Every structure is written in C-alpha cells, then in structure tokens.
Amino acid sequence: MRRSFAGTSLTETRLHALWVLHHGGAATQQALSHALGITPRSVSALVDALVGTGYAERRAHPTDRRAVLVTLTPAAQRTMARMAEDHRRLDQELVSAVDPADLEGFERGLEAVRNRLERLMRDESVDYSEIERDRAEPE
C-alpha cells in the first residue's frame, strides 16, 4: 500500500483523514477530531496540510455559520479511488491463498477477530501492560 503513495505528501495520519472523508463524506473538523482520535488543534494543522497540498477544501457549513466542512478535492477523490482499488486487489491476492472450501469459516473467524479488536479498542479499562506481561511470561 505504501508503494502507491511513495513520493506524495501523504503521511499515515493524512491518509487516515482522507479515508474518513472518502467513506463518510464532508465533515466538520470536530467530527474529524473525534473520528481520528486526535485533538482539535491537531486536526486544524492536519486540515491545513491537506488543504495546502490540494487534497482537501474548507467549505461553509450549510446550516451552522460557525462551522466549516472539510471536503475532498477531485485529486483526493482520485487518490482514494486508487487506494480502494489497491485494497481490493490486495484482498483478492490474500484470500486466494485460502482453499474455497475453507473460505466461509475463514471469513467468520476474521469477522470475530475484527469485532473483538473493536471492542478492545473501545474499552478504555483494558490494561494493555498486563496483556504484554502475560505474553512475555513463559508457560
């Protein structure tokens, strides 16, 4: 995936912001801050960088005069379409290694892992240092 964007100004955080806008549409900076899990100040700098490199635009919010919407430029839309196509090809390549008879179970297993990961990421009470310590101790 990184090969597709070598030589561009797109960092991992910038790509993540573009991905959020690509899938969710125009968003306020507050909504981006929440979606990306970064501070409003960081989002402001991030959007400045995306605007400065031609990947995003700020537009007036249609119903809230105090807010602005961040939208993708046509260049960003092309970039994200290329990224989505790269992901689709990678998915096909990875899944081609699974025997067709095993594919349904494989997909169920991946879905279970994804759901568990999402729950862990939302659960702020999880102490990850304990998980790492348990992993490091021999059985």
Secondary structure as UniProt FT lines:
FT   HELIX           2..5
FT   TURN            6..7
FT   HELIX           12..24
FT   STRAND          27..28
FT   HELIX           29..36
FT   HELIX           40..52
FT   TURN            53..54
FT   STRAND          56..60
FT   TURN            65..66
FT   STRAND          68..72
FT   HELIX           74..95
FT   TURN            96..97
FT   HELIX           100..102
FT   HELIX           103..122
FT   TURN            124..125
FT   HELIX           128..136
//
